[in-house]
Amino acid sequence: MTKDRDVFDELAAKWESTIVARKVFDKFSGGAVSPKQLANLDSDGEGPSERIMVGKHVCYPVTAAVAFLRSRSKKLV
């Protein structure tokens, strides 16, 4: 029996860094979440659970970014 493909695990494995800058979150999410939308969600306390500042840039650990995308997704049949 084969394990179902987990697109979020694949996403994390293909990303070239352990953090994701907010300004490129649209690339990370395949266009599903824009940086502006993410900034709005962050200000409402609904963004990824962890974020860090690197200079002037808001960034997220890949694990937190993936958990955030998982929590906001549902499988369509």
PEMOUR-V779867 format. One record per run of one state. SS is the DSSP state (2 for helix, 1 for strand, 0 for the rest). FROM is the first residue (numbers start at 1). TO is the last residue. Records with the same first field share a line. If there is no record, write none. Layout:
SS->FROM-TO / FROM-TO
This chain:
0->1-6 / 15-18 / 29-34 / 44-51 / 55-56 / 72-77
2->7-14 / 22-28 / 35-43 / 62-71
1->19-21 / 52-54 / 57-61
